[in-house]
């Protein structure tokens, strides 16, 4: 049943481009993010939690290493959010003092090296475990997907600077997300069919 539904997805994705071209950019972006979420759930059900699965799959299979890189500003927002555990909230000021609050992407390793002198070993282990929450992929989930669905807020994308191109601002928007979706479809389909023995 789902194998057939996955085969029909490619035709349905054409509708996203129609929406985008007819100036329904927000709707096209939201549907694109929901389709990525759906493909992640169908292809990788073993990863617990919708957000974590979305981030892990997009980071690993999206085809752009920037998706796994960390946005300091988003990392701090994630660590200071209403639902964030106290341990993460306590860590946030130390991270901000070490790396600031910017849209420039850093590799996870670079973040760890910058913050390491300012935190304890336990805090370092916690940071390494929770660093994914500050990734560009996590920002796509939080800022573009969830904010539009739950808060009815409009976004035209997420602006960021790649670490290797400082000063050159790019935007994670429908065009980029649509490319990720197209890359994910055959991978998710293959994983689903293998798992179902089809």
Secondary structure, 3 states (H helix, E strand, C coil): CHHHHHHHHHHHHHHHHHHHHCCCHHHHHHHHHHHHHHHHHHHCCCCCCHHHHHHHHHHHHCCCHHHHCEEHHHHHHHHHCCCCCHHHHHHHHHHHHHHCCCCEEECHHHHHHHHHCCCCHHHHHHHHHHHHHHEHHHHHHHHHHHHHHHHCCCCCCEEEECCCCCCCEEEECHHHHHHHHHHHHHHHHHHHHHHHCC
